[in-house]
Amino acid sequence: MTDFNKKRFTEMVLKGEVTPGIDLSKIDLSATNLRSVFLVGAKLKRANLKGANLACANFEKADLEGADLSNCDLSYASFKNANLKGANLSNCKMEYTDFRNAEVTKANFKNIKGEKIG
């Protein structure tokens, strides 16, 4: 895994350098504005995304096993075919969030807010 930190990753996002399948396991991106980020197939095992703005983000086929996504805005985000085993999604805003075919075994969905969760 390449050594990524919050500053380096946000620079990559702004420059359009984020590639599908990127390994960001265990990265701390808490409270970061990642609205509309494209992380298809990304490896985000045990990543800290707590309080991040992930509205309209694309996490299709991403591995978010054990990741902390608590207190995030996940409105209009896509987690189709993603692995969310054991992920913490508590206290998130989820309006029109897409979880089709996602693996959500033991994921924490307590106190979520939103509508039309699919």
C-alpha positions in Angstrom: 0.0 0.0 0.0 1.2 3.5 -0.8 1.5 5.7 2.2 -1.5 8.1 1.8 -2.5 10.8 4.3 -5.5 13.2 4.2 -3.5 16.0 2.6 -2.0 13.9 -0.1 -5.3 12.2 -0.9 -7.3 15.4 -1.2 -4.6 16.8 -3.5 -5.0 13.7 -5.7 -8.8 14.2 -5.7 -8.5 17.9 -6.8 -6.0 16.9 -9.6 -8.2 14.0 -10.8 -5.4 11.5 -10.0 -7.6 9.0 -8.0 -7.7 5.7 -9.9 -10.2 2.8 -9.6 -9.0 0.1 -7.2 -6.7 2.5 -5.2 -5.6 1.0 -1.8 -6.5 3.4 1.0 -6.8 0.9 3.8 -6.7 2.4 7.3 -6.5 6.0 5.9 -7.9 8.8 8.1 -10.2 10.9 6.0 -12.4 12.0 8.9 -14.4 15.2 8.5 -13.1 15.6 4.9 -15.3 17.0 2.0 -15.3 14.1 -0.5 -18.5 15.0 -2.2 -18.8 13.2 -5.6 -15.5 11.4 -5.1 -15.0 8.4 -7.5 -13.7 5.4 -5.6 -14.9 2.4 -7.6 -13.2 -0.7 -6.5 -11.2 1.1 -3.9 -9.7 -0.7 -0.9 -10.8 1.2 2.2 -10.6 -1.6 4.9 -10.8 -0.1 8.4 -10.6 3.5 6.9 -11.7 6.4 9.1 -14.3 8.4 7.2 -16.2 9.6 10.3 -18.1 12.9 9.7 -17.0 13.1 6.0 -19.2 14.6 3.3 -19.6 11.6 0.9 -22.8 12.8 -0.8 -22.9 11.7 -4.5 -19.8 9.5 -4.0 -19.3 6.4 -6.0 -18.1 3.4 -3.9 -19.3 0.7 -6.3 -17.4 -2.6 -5.8 -15.3 -0.9 -3.0 -14.0 -2.8 0.0 -15.1 -0.9 3.1 -14.9 -3.8 5.6 -14.7 -2.5 9.1 -14.6 1.2 7.9 -16.0 4.0 10.1 -18.5 6.0 8.1 -20.5 7.3 11.1 -22.0 10.7 11.0 -21.5 11.0 7.3 -23.7 12.5 4.6 -24.2 9.5 2.2 -27.1 11.1 0.2 -27.2 9.9 -3.4 -24.0 7.8 -2.8 -23.6 4.4 -4.5 -22.4 1.4 -2.7 -23.6 -1.1 -5.3 -21.8 -4.5 -4.9 -19.6 -3.0 -2.2 -18.3 -4.8 0.9 -19.5 -3.1 4.0 -19.1 -6.0 6.5 -18.8 -4.7 10.0 -18.8 -1.1 8.8 -20.1 1.6 11.1 -22.8 3.7 9.3 -24.5 5.0 12.4 -26.0 8.5 12.5 -25.6 8.9 8.8 -27.9 10.9 6.4 -28.9 8.5 3.7 -31.3 9.9 1.1 -31.5 7.8 -2.1 -28.4 5.9 -1.1 -27.9 2.8 -3.2 -26.9 -0.4 -1.4 -28.0 -2.9 -4.1 -26.1 -6.2 -3.8 -23.9 -4.7 -1.1 -22.6 -7.0 1.6 -23.8 -5.4 4.9 -23.3 -8.3 7.4 -22.8 -6.9 10.9 -22.8 -3.3 9.6 -24.2 -0.8 12.1 -27.1 1.3 10.7 -28.3 2.7 14.0 -30.0 6.2 14.0 -29.8 6.7 10.2 -31.7 9.6 8.7 -33.2 9.7 5.2 -35.7 8.2 2.9 -35.9 5.8 0.0 -32.9 3.8 0.9 -32.5 1.1 -1.7 
